[in-house]
Each structure stands twice: as structure tokens, then as C-alpha cells.
Amino acid sequence: MSQASRSLNTRAVTAAVIGNALEWYDFTVFGFLTVVIAELFFPSSSDYSAILLTTASFGVAFFMRPVGGIVLGLYADRAGRKAALSLVIALMSLGILLLAVAPPYSAIGVGAPLLIVVGRLLQGFSAGGEFGSSTALLIEAAPFSKRGFYGSWQMASQAAALLLGAVVGALMTRGLSPEALRSWGWRVPFILGLVIGPIGFYIRRNLADSEAFLHAKQTARRATLGELFAHHSRDVLCGLGSVVALTVTIYVLISYLPTFAVRQLKLPYADSFTAVIVGNLLLTVLSPLTGAWSDRIGRKGLSLWSLVITLVAIYPLFVWLEEAPSVSKLILVQAILSIALSGYYGPFGALMAELFPANVRSTGLSLAYNFAVMLFGGFGQFIVTWLIKTTGSPLAPTYYVMCGLTISIVAVACMPAKRHADLDAMRKPLDALEQPLERR
């Protein structure tokens, strides 16, 4: 591989990691601070109603994600990954700024929750273009035999952002008094997130588009929704279904965990972050390893085994936790589930990207990913809170996650046995000689 190719690969990974870190850090912090934000921006006579309203505002941003995914995905497939990713991170930073400076309800009344909703809508639109564009860039910059490893940085960076959000949340809740946290401390995580924006924008603005994209732009049909659905409707459906497991595990098992630990298990709020830190540390470390492993043994089989093991394990683990809740048991449950899920998180980026050719890759990825996230993730916390209230069972979150895992098992099993080779259409003959036989 030439020095120029290595340089592109390094910059592609860096650009994807920083952008994903900003997106997922912000979404995670908002989820972790649900209890505080509920009191400040959605005051109610009922704690349950306040949290329900806050989780609804968390979810309303996801209505904009499919819109952003379609608009920014088409933009990435036409103008290039570089242009789309630069726009995405600028819009995301603006949304974070709105959240960081929003006055509470006690200061401006109904304007406070409106500002939160506007900030979330703006973030939802920009986040809609992040996954498709950054995943396409990662896979297109990767050598053929390392797609799984390069694609794994998509999920590793998400887990790292969740880890960072949990660490910041733990420091805030442990280091500040409840009064300080409600007064100004809750803003600190959002202000820290703003630091990432200018760095990521600079890196993305100086990034070169991949050879695969440039080749597809010259030789393939122009990206449109009609082109996507006419030739890749099955791929979109399989991709959408495969995202469901990812979505429910992130937004229920990770983001909602502190709220669940406090409200249902009656565990200390600050201590609940320790379990999230451990789980995301494992996912951050293991995802690149399992991604590289999928390059050797195939992605489809590894992904299915990971999903099945998680499905079988989750209910008995939560029953054991609910019988005698403790922080140590919560940490152990999170660690076991994270290890099981790493076999899915690692290969996920390549598994999805290989469904679509380069001329519609960003659009296809964005559409499948964001509709699944909107339907199963955005209102996941809202639905779980409602399920707990309706059923009276603290195990209600596991029902929702098990349903999502089952959908993804079916979707991955139905994925067509193909891997688009257009990624390497412009590779040098020497690189082509090193390509292994295609396998799923």
C-alpha cells in the first residue's frame, strides 16, 4: 500500500472517530442527565411524568434523523463524504451549544423546554448524516482484507463516546453536591463536548474523498431514492432490521441504565455510572478485535452467534440482578452483556456497508440506520418507562431488548450472500493480489 493510501486511511479513521465521538457523547450525556434535566426543564407534580416528558424530548430528535439521513446521505453520495461530514459536525456543534446555554424553566418558563427541543431537533438532523457518511468513508478507505477492522472503529468510537459520557457523568454526580449539579454542573458535560467540534471540523475539511467514491461518481448512476429502492430494497430492509439490536442495546441497556438503576433498583445514582463505564470500556477494546476477527471467519456467522448468545442471556441476568440489586451485580451484568455484544458491534460497520455499492452507499446506510434508530431507539426510553409503569415489572426493559434482538437475528440471517467489490475497483494490481476470497 502506498504512503498516500496509508495517509488517507489514517485520516479517515480519525475523522470518523472524532465525529462519532461528538455525536454519541452528546446523546449519551443527555440520557445520563435525564433525572436532572427533568427537574430543571420539565417540572411536574409527578416524578414519573417529568421523566416521561424528558425522555420524550430525547426521542423527538429522532424524528429528524431519517430526514437528515436522506438529505445528508444523498449529499454525501453526490458531493462527497468530506463535504457531508464537515456539514454534519458543524450542525451538531450548534445543537450542543443550544443545550449548553439554555436557561431553566424557572428563568424563562415554557421557552426553556422549547429550546431543548429545538437543540435536539437540530442534533437529530445532523446525526442522521453521520453514520452513513462516516461508515462509507471508513470502508472505502480500508484494504479489502481489513474492512471489518476499519469498520469496527465506527462502533468502537461510539462505545468510547459512551464511555466518556459515563466518566463525565460519574465525575459530576460524585464531585458536585446535588445543588451544584442542578445549578450549573449539568452544563459542564455539554460545554466539554463543544471542544470536539472545531477539531473535528478542521480534520474533516482537510480530508480527501476515497477513490471508490470518485470512481463511482464518474461511472455509476447518480444517487437518488428511486435508484436505491429500485435495486436495493431488500438490502435496505435487511439493514434496517440489523440496526434494531444495536439501537435497543445502546439506548436501553446503556443510556437508560442510570435512570433504571435509580428508579427501579434503588441503587445510588453515582454508582450506576460505574457499570456503564465498565461495559463501554469492554466494547471499546473488544470491537476492533472482533471486527478484525470477522475479516478472517466472516461477518454473518459471528454476528448471528453474538445476537443469539445475548438473547439467551439477558433475561436470566436481569432476574438475578432484580432479586437482590447491588452495584457489583449491576457491573457484572453489564460486563457479560458487553462481551457478548462485542461480536456484533465489531463487524457491524462492514456488515452494513457491504450491502450497498458506492454510488448509493451513504444514502442506503443512512436510510436503514436512521429509520431503525427513530423507531426503536429514539423512544426506547419512553417505551421502557411506560412498560414498567403499565406492567409493574422492573424487568420490562428486557422484554423490549429481547424483541429487538429477535428482529435483528432474522434480518442478519436473511442478508444476501454478497460483498460489493467496488470498494477496490481503483486499487493497484498488487493490492488486488492480496485480496482473499470473498466470504460472509
GUMARTI-911644 format. One record per residue (C-alpha): residue number from 1; x, y, z; residue in three letters. Coordinates in steps of 0.1 Angstrom, whole numbers, plus 2048, in hexadecimal, padded with zeros to 3 digits. Layout:
N
<NUM, <X, Y, Z>, "ala"> ...
REM end
This chain:
440
<1, <800, 800, 800>, "met"> <2, <80D, 823, 7F7>, "ser"> <3, <816, 83E, 810>, "gln"> <4, <7F9, 853, 802>, "ala"> <5, <7E1, 836, 808>, "ser"> <6, <7ED, 831, 82C>, "arg"> <7, <7E9, 856, 832>, "ser"> <8, <7C5, 856, 825>, "leu"> <9, <7BD, 838, 83B>, "asn"> <10, <7CB, 849, 85A>, "thr"> <11, <7B8, 869, 853>, "arg"> <12, <798, 856, 84B>, "ala"> <13, <799, 843, 86C>, "val"> <14, <7A1, 863, 87F>, "thr"> <15, <785, 877, 86E>, "ala"> <16, <76B, 85B, 875>, "ala"> <17, <776, 856, 899>, "val"> <18, <774, 87B, 8A2>, "ile"> <19, <753, 881, 892>, "gly"> <20, <743, 862, 8A1>, "asn"> <21, <752, 86B, 8C3>, "ala"> <22, <740, 88D, 8C1>, "leu"> <23, <71F, 87F, 8B6>, "glu"> <24, <71D, 863, 8CF>, "trp"> <25, <72D, 875, 8EC>, "tyr"> <26, <712, 88F, 8EA>, "asp"> <27, <6F5, 877, 8E6>, "phe"> <28, <703, 862, 903>, "thr"> <29, <707, 87F, 91A>, "val"> <30, <6E3, 88A, 914>, "phe"> <31, <6D7, 867, 91D>, "gly"> <32, <6ED, 865, 93C>, "phe"> <33, <6E1, 887, 949>, "leu"> <34, <6BC, 87F, 944>, "thr"> <35, <6B4, 882, 969>, "val"> <36, <6C4, 8A4, 96C>, "val"> <37, <6B6, 8B2, 94B>, "ile"> <38, <694, 8A6, 955>, "ala"> <39, <694, 8BB, 974>, "glu"> <40, <6A2, 8DA, 963>, "leu"> <41, <690, 8DB, 942>, "phe"> <42, <671, 8C6, 946>, "phe"> <43, <664, 8CC, 96A>, "pro"> <44, <646, 8B7, 974>, "ser"> <45, <634, 8AD, 993>, "ser"> <46, <63D, 889, 98A>, "ser"> <47, <661, 87C, 987>, "asp"> <48, <654, 862, 96E>, "tyr"> <49, <644, 87D, 958>, "ser"> <50, <663, 893, 959>, "ala"> <51, <679, 876, 94E>, "ile"> <52, <660, 86C, 933>, "leu"> <53, <660, 88F, 925>, "leu"> <54, <686, 890, 925>, "thr"> <55, <68A, 86E, 914>, "thr"> <56, <670, 87A, 8FA>, "ala"> <57, <686, 898, 8F3>, "ser"> <58, <6A3, 880, 8F0>, "phe"> <59, <68F, 86C, 8D7>, "gly"> <60, <681, 889, 8C3>, "val"> <61, <6A3, 890, 8B3>, "ala"> <62, <6A1, 86E, 8A3>, "phe"> <63, <684, 87A, 88D>, "phe"> <64, <69E, 890, 87B>, "met"> <65, <6B8, 874, 877>, "arg"> <66, <6A8, 864, 859>, "pro"> <67, <6A3, 886, 849>, "val"> <68, <6C7, 88F, 850>, "gly"> <69, <6D2, 86C, 845>, "gly"> <70, <6C1, 86F, 823>, "ile"> <71, <6CC, 893, 81C>, "val"> <72, <6EF, 890, 828>, "leu"> <73, <6F3, 86C, 81B>, "gly"> <74, <6EA, 878, 7F8>, "leu"> <75, <701, 895, 7FC>, "tyr"> <76, <71E, 87E, 806>, "ala"> <77, <718, 867, 7E8>, "asp"> <78, <717, 885, 7D1>, "arg"> <79, <72F, 8A0, 7DF>, "ala"> <80, <746, 888, 7F2>, "gly"> <81, <74C, 87A, 815>, "arg"> <82, <762, 897, 81E>, "lys"> <83, <748, 8B2, 817>, "ala"> <84, <72C, 89F, 829>, "ala"> <85, <741, 897, 848>, "leu"> <86, <74D, 8BB, 84C>, "ser"> <87, <728, 8C7, 84B>, "leu"> <88, <71D, 8AD, 863>, "val"> <89, <736, 8B6, 87E>, "ile"> <90, <72F, 8DB, 87B>, "ala"> <91, <709, 8D6, 880>, "leu"> <92, <70F, 8BE, 89D>, "met"> <93, <725, 8D8, 8AE>, "ser"> <94, <70A, 8F2, 8AA>, "leu"> <95, <6F1, 8DB, 8BB>, "gly"> <96, <708, 8D4, 8D8>, "ile"> <97, <70D, 8FA, 8DD>, "leu"> <98, <6E7, 8FF, 8E0>, "leu"> <99, <6E5, 8E4, 8FB>, "leu"> <100, <703, 8F2, 90D>, "ala"> <101, <6F5, 916, 910>, "val"> <102, <6D0, 90F, 914>, "ala"> <103, <6C1, 920, 933>, "pro"> <104, <6AB, 90A, 94A>, "pro"> <105, <685, 90A, 94C>, "tyr"> <106, <687, 920, 96C>, "ser"> <107, <698, 93C, 958>, "ala"> <108, <684, 93E, 937>, "ile"> <109, <667, 926, 93C>, "gly"> <110, <65B, 912, 91E>, "val"> <111, <677, 920, 908>, "gly"> <112, <690, 90A, 91B>, "ala"> <113, <682, 8E8, 90F>, "pro"> <114, <67D, 8F7, 8ED>, "leu"> <115, <6A2, 8FF, 8EB>, "leu"> <116, <6AA, 8DB, 8F5>, "ile"> <117, <693, 8CE, 8DA>, "val"> <118, <6A2, 8E4, 8BF>, "val"> <119, <6C5, 8DA, 8C9>, "gly"> <120, <6BC, 8B6, 8C8>, "arg"> <121, <6AB, 8B9, 8A5>, "leu"> <122, <6CA, 8CA, 897>, "leu"> <123, <6E0, 8AF, 8A5>, "gln"> <124, <6C8, 894, 898>, "gly"> <125, <6CB, 8A2, 875>, "phe"> <126, <6F1, 8A4, 875>, "ser"> <127, <6F4, 882, 886>, "ala"> <128, <6DF, 873, 86A>, "gly"> <129, <6FC, 878, 852>, "gly"> <130, <718, 86D, 869>, "glu"> <131, <716, 847, 868>, "phe"> <132, <711, 842, 843>, "gly"> <133, <72C, 85B, 838>, "ser"> <134, <747, 851, 851>, "ser"> <135, <741, 82B, 84D>, "thr"> <136, <743, 82F, 827>, "ala"> <137, <764, 842, 82B>, "leu"> <138, <773, 828, 843>, "leu"> <139, <76A, 80A, 82D>, "ile"> <140, <775, 81B, 80C>, "glu"> <141, <796, 825, 81B>, "ala"> <142, <79D, 802, 828>, "ala"> <143, <7B2, 7E7, 817>, "pro"> <144, <79B, 7CB, 80B>, "phe"> <145, <7A7, 7B2, 825>, "ser"> <146, <7A3, 7CB, 842>, "lys"> <147, <780, 7D9, 83D>, "arg"> <148, <773, 7C9, 85D>, "gly"> <149, <78F, 7D9, 871>, "phe"> <150, <78B, 7FB, 862>, "tyr"> <151, <766, 7FA, 864>, "gly"> <152, <768, 7F0, 889>, "ser"> <153, <774, 813, 891>, "trp"> <154, <751, 81F, 88A>, "gln"> <155, <744, 80C, 8A8>, "met"> <156, <764, 80F, 8BD>, "ala"> <157, <762, 834, 8BB>, "ser"> <158, <73D, 833, 8C5>, "gln"> <159, <746, 81E, 8E3>, "ala"> <160, <763, 835, 8EB>, "ala"> <161, <74C, 853, 8EA>, "ala"> <162, <733, 840, 901>, "leu"> <163, <750, 839, 918>, "leu"> <164, <75B, 85D, 919>, "leu"> <165, <737, 868, 91F>, "gly"> <166, <735, 84F, 93C>, "ala"> <167, <756, 85B, 94B>, "val"> <168, <74C, 880, 949>, "val"> <169, <72A, 877, 958>, "gly"> <170, <73A, 863, 974>, "ala"> <171, <752, 880, 97C>, "leu"> <172, <735, 899, 97C>, "met"> <173, <71F, 885, 993>, "thr"> <174, <73B, 87B, 9AB>, "arg"> <175, <74E, 89B, 9AB>, "gly"> <176, <731, 8B4, 9AE>, "leu"> <177, <716, 8B9, 9C7>, "ser"> <178, <6F2, 8B4, 9BB>, "pro"> <179, <6ED, 8DA, 9BD>, "glu"> <180, <70D, 8E1, 9A8>, "ala"> <181, <703, 8C6, 98E>, "leu"> <182, <6E1, 8D5, 989>, "arg"> <183, <6EE, 8F9, 989>, "ser"> <184, <70B, 8F7, 970>, "trp"> <185, <71B, 8D5, 971>, "gly"> <186, <704, 8C5, 958>, "trp"> <187, <710, 8DE, 93D>, "arg"> <188, <735, 8D3, 940>, "val"> <189, <732, 8B3, 92C>, "pro"> <190, <722, 8C6, 90F>, "phe"> <191, <73C, 8E1, 910>, "ile"> <192, <758, 8C7, 90F>, "leu"> <193, <747, 8B8, 8F1>, "gly"> <194, <74B, 8D9, 8DF>, "leu"> <195, <770, 8D5, 8E0>, "val"> <196, <76F, 8B8, 8C8>, "ile"> <197, <75C, 8CB, 8AD>, "gly"> <198, <777, 8E3, 89F>, "pro"> <199, <791, 8C7, 8A0>, "ile"> <200, <77B, 8AF, 88D>, "gly"> <201, <770, 8CA, 874>, "phe"> <202, <795, 8D2, 86C>, "tyr"> <203, <79E, 8AE, 866>, "ile"> <204, <780, 8A7, 850>, "arg"> <205, <784, 8C7, 83B>, "arg"> <206, <7A8, 8BB, 833>, "asn"> <207, <79D, 897, 82A>, "leu"> <208, <79F, 889, 807>, "ala"> <209, <782, 875, 7F9>, "asp"> <210, <788, 850, 7F3>, "ser"> <211, <792, 842, 7D1>, "glu"> <212, <773, 82B, 7D2>, "ala"> <213, <75C, 849, 7D5>, "phe"> <214, <76E, 85C, 7B9>, "leu"> <215, <76D, 83E, 7A2>, "his"> <216, <747, 838, 7A9>, "ala"> <217, <740, 85D, 7A3>, "lys"> <218, <74F, 85A, 780>, "gln"> <219, <741, 838, 776>, "thr"> <220, <721, 831, 78A>, "ala"> <221, <6FE, 83F, 78A>, "arg"> <222, <6F7, 85E, 79E>, "arg"> <223, <6EB, 857, 7C1>, "ala"> <224, <6C5, 85A, 7C5>, "thr"> <225, <6AB, 84A, 7DC>, "leu"> <226, <69C, 83A, 7BD>, "gly"> <227, <6BD, 82A, 7B3>, "glu"> <228, <6C1, 81D, 7D7>, "leu"> <229, <69F, 80D, 7DA>, "phe"> <230, <69E, 800, 7B6>, "ala"> <231, <6BD, 7EC, 7BA>, "his"> <232, <6C4, 7E9, 7E0>, "his"> <233, <6A2, 7E7, 7F2>, "ser"> <234, <6AB, 7C5, 802>, "arg"> <235, <6CC, 7D3, 80D>, "asp"> <236, <6BB, 7F0, 81E>, "val"> <237, <6A3, 7DA, 830>, "leu"> <238, <6BF, 7C2, 83C>, "cys"> <239, <6D4, 7E0, 846>, "gly"> <240, <6B7, 7EF, 859>, "leu"> <241, <6B0, 7CF, 86C>, "gly"> <242, <6D4, 7CA, 875>, "ser"> <243, <6D6, 7EC, 885>, "val"> <244, <6BA, 7E5, 89D>, "val"> <245, <6D0, 7D0, 8B5>, "ala"> <246, <6EB, 7EA, 8B5>, "leu"> <247, <6D1, 805, 8BC>, "thr"> <248, <6BF, 7F4, 8D9>, "val"> <249, <6DF, 7E9, 8EA>, "thr"> <250, <6EE, 80C, 8E8>, "ile"> <251, <6D0, 820, 8F2>, "tyr"> <252, <6C1, 808, 90C>, "val"> <253, <6DE, 7F4, 91A>, "leu"> <254, <6F6, 811, 91A>, "ile"> <255, <6E7, 834, 919>, "ser"> <256, <6C9, 82B, 92E>, "tyr"> <257, <6DC, 817, 948>, "leu"> <258, <6E3, 833, 961>, "pro"> <259, <6BE, 83C, 962>, "thr"> <260, <6B4, 818, 964>, "phe"> <261, <6CD, 811, 981>, "ala"> <262, <6C0, 82F, 995>, "val"> <263, <69A, 82C, 98F>, "arg"> <264, <696, 806, 98D>, "gln"> <265, <6B3, 7F6, 9A0>, "leu"> <266, <6B7, 812, 9B9>, "lys"> <267, <6DC, 814, 9B5>, "leu"> <268, <6F2, 833, 9B9>, "pro"> <269, <6F0, 84A, 99B>, "tyr"> <270, <716, 850, 99A>, "ala"> <271, <71F, 82B, 99E>, "asp"> <272, <709, 821, 981>, "ser"> <273, <722, 832, 96A>, "phe"> <274, <73D, 81A, 973>, "thr"> <275, <72A, 7FE, 962>, "ala"> <276, <726, 813, 942>, "val"> <277, <74C, 81B, 943>, "ile"> <278, <755, 7F7, 946>, "val"> <279, <73E, 7EC, 92A>, "gly"> <280, <749, 806, 911>, "asn"> <281, <76D, 801, 919>, "leu"> <282, <769, 7DD, 90F>, "leu"> <283, <757, 7E6, 8EF>, "leu"> <284, <771, 800, 8E6>, "thr"> <285, <78D, 7E7, 8EA>, "val"> <286, <77C, 7C8, 8DC>, "leu"> <287, <76B, 7D7, 8BE>, "ser"> <288, <78B, 7DB, 8A9>, "pro"> <289, <795, 7B8, 8B2>, "leu"> <290, <774, 7A8, 8A8>, "thr"> <291, <774, 7BE, 888>, "gly"> <292, <796, 7B1, 87F>, "ala"> <293, <78A, 78D, 888>, "trp"> <294, <76D, 791, 86F>, "ser"> <295, <786, 797, 854>, "asp"> <296, <793, 774, 85A>, "arg"> <297, <774, 760, 861>, "ile"> <298, <758, 774, 851>, "gly"> <299, <740, 78E, 85F>, "arg"> <300, <71E, 77E, 85C>, "lys"> <301, <725, 75F, 871>, "gly"> <302, <737, 773, 88C>, "leu"> <303, <71B, 78C, 88E>, "ser"> <304, <700, 772, 891>, "leu"> <305, <712, 75F, 8AD>, "trp"> <306, <717, 780, 8C0>, "ser"> <307, <6F2, 789, 8BD>, "leu"> <308, <6E6, 767, 8C7>, "val"> <309, <6FC, 765, 8E6>, "ile"> <310, <6F1, 787, 8F1>, "thr"> <311, <6CC, 77E, 8EC>, "leu"> <312, <6CF, 75E, 901>, "val"> <313, <6E3, 76F, 91D>, "ala"> <314, <6D1, 790, 922>, "ile"> <315, <6B1, 785, 935>, "tyr"> <316, <6C1, 76E, 94F>, "pro"> <317, <6DC, 788, 955>, "leu"> <318, <6C3, 7A3, 95D>, "phe"> <319, <6AE, 78B, 972>, "val"> <320, <6CD, 784, 987>, "trp"> <321, <6D4, 7A9, 98A>, "leu"> <322, <6B1, 7B2, 993>, "glu"> <323, <6AF, 798, 9AF>, "glu"> <324, <6CA, 7A9, 9C4>, "ala"> <325, <6D6, 7C9, 9B3>, "pro"> <326, <6F9, 7D5, 9B9>, "ser"> <327, <713, 7EA, 9A7>, "val"> <328, <72B, 7CC, 9A3>, "ser"> <329, <710, 7B7, 993>, "lys"> <330, <706, 7D3, 97C>, "leu"> <331, <72A, 7D7, 971>, "ile"> <332, <72D, 7B1, 96B>, "leu"> <333, <70C, 7B0, 956>, "val"> <334, <718, 7CE, 941>, "gln"> <335, <73A, 7BD, 93C>, "ala"> <336, <72C, 79C, 931>, "ile"> <337, <713, 7AC, 918>, "leu"> <338, <72E, 7C3, 90A>, "ser"> <339, <746, 7A5, 903>, "ile"> <340, <729, 793, 8F2>, "ala"> <341, <71F, 7B1, 8DD>, "leu"> <342, <743, 7B9, 8D2>, "ser"> <343, <740, 79D, 8B9>, "gly"> <344, <725, 7B1, 8A8>, "tyr"> <345, <732, 7D4, 8AD>, "tyr"> <346, <754, 7CD, 89E>, "gly"> <347, <749, 7C0, 87C>, "pro"> <348, <72A, 7D6, 87A>, "phe"> <349, <739, 7F3, 866>, "gly"> <350, <746, 7DC, 84A>, "ala"> <351, <727, 7C5, 84C>, "leu"> <352, <711, 7E3, 844>, "met"> <353, <728, 7F5, 82B>, "ala"> <354, <72C, 7D6, 816>, "glu"> <355, <707, 7D5, 80E>, "leu"> <356, <70A, 7F4, 7F7>, "phe"> <357, <71F, 7FE, 7DA>, "pro"> <358, <733, 81F, 7DC>, "ala"> <359, <71B, 835, 7C8>, "asn"> <360, <6FF, 830, 7E1>, "val"> <361, <712, 824, 7FF>, "arg"> <362, <70E, 842, 816>, "ser"> <363, <6E9, 846, 80D>, "thr"> <364, <6E2, 822, 813>, "gly"> <365, <6F5, 820, 834>, "leu"> <366, <6E5, 841, 840>, "ser"> <367, <6C2, 836, 837>, "leu"> <368, <6C3, 814, 846>, "ala"> <369, <6D6, 81F, 865>, "tyr"> <370, <6C1, 83E, 86E>, "asn"> <371, <69F, 830, 868>, "phe"> <372, <6A8, 813, 880>, "ala"> <373, <6B7, 82B, 899>, "val"> <374, <698, 841, 898>, "met"> <375, <67F, 824, 89B>, "leu"> <376, <691, 80F, 8B6>, "phe"> <377, <6AB, 827, 8C6>, "gly"> <378, <69D, 84A, 8C8>, "gly"> <379, <67F, 841, 8DC>, "phe"> <380, <68F, 822, 8EC>, "gly"> <381, <692, 833, 90E>, "gln"> <382, <66F, 840, 90B>, "phe"> <383, <661, 81E, 903>, "ile"> <384, <675, 80C, 91E>, "val"> <385, <66A, 826, 938>, "thr"> <386, <646, 821, 92D>, "trp"> <387, <64A, 7FA, 92D>, "leu"> <388, <657, 7FB, 951>, "ile"> <389, <63A, 811, 95C>, "lys"> <390, <620, 7FC, 949>, "thr"> <391, <62C, 7D9, 952>, "thr"> <392, <63A, 7E1, 974>, "gly"> <393, <658, 7CC, 96C>, "ser"> <394, <67C, 7DA, 96F>, "pro"> <395, <685, 7BF, 955>, "leu"> <396, <671, 7D1, 93A>, "ala"> <397, <691, 7DF, 929>, "pro"> <398, <69C, 7BB, 921>, "thr"> <399, <67C, 7B4, 90E>, "tyr"> <400, <683, 7D1, 8F7>, "tyr"> <401, <6A7, 7C8, 8F2>, "val"> <402, <69F, 7A3, 8EB>, "met"> <403, <686, 7AE, 8D1>, "cys"> <404, <6A0, 7C3, 8C0>, "gly"> <405, <6BA, 7A8, 8C1>, "leu"> <406, <6A2, 78F, 8B1>, "thr"> <407, <69A, 7A7, 894>, "ile"> <408, <6BF, 7AC, 88D>, "ser"> <409, <6C6, 786, 88D>, "ile"> <410, <6AC, 782, 872>, "val"> <411, <6BA, 79F, 85E>, "ala"> <412, <6DE, 794, 85F>, "val"> <413, <6D4, 770, 856>, "ala"> <414, <6C2, 77E, 837>, "cys"> <415, <6DF, 794, 82B>, "met"> <416, <6E9, 78B, 808>, "pro"> <417, <70A, 779, 804>, "ala"> <418, <71D, 794, 7F2>, "lys"> <419, <738, 7AD, 7F9>, "arg"> <420, <73C, 7CA, 7E1>, "his"> <421, <75F, 7CA, 7D2>, "ala"> <422, <75C, 7ED, 7C4>, "asp"> <423, <76E, 7FA, 7E3>, "leu"> <424, <78E, 7EE, 7D3>, "asp"> <425, <787, 7F6, 7AF>, "ala"> <426, <7A3, 810, 7AF>, "met"> <427, <7BC, 7FC, 7C3>, "arg"> <428, <7DE, 7F4, 7B4>, "lys"> <429, <7E3, 7D1, 7A6>, "pro"> <430, <7FA, 7C9, 7C3>, "leu"> <431, <7DF, 7D0, 7DC>, "asp"> <432, <7C7, 7BB, 7C7>, "ala"> <433, <7DE, 79D, 7C9>, "leu"> <434, <7DC, 79E, 7EF>, "glu"> <435, <7B6, 79C, 7F0>, "gln"> <436, <7A8, 77C, 7FF>, "pro"> <437, <78B, 76A, 7F2>, "leu"> <438, <76A, 77B, 7FA>, "glu"> <439, <756, 76C, 817>, "arg"> <440, <73A, 776, 82D>, "arg"> 
REM end
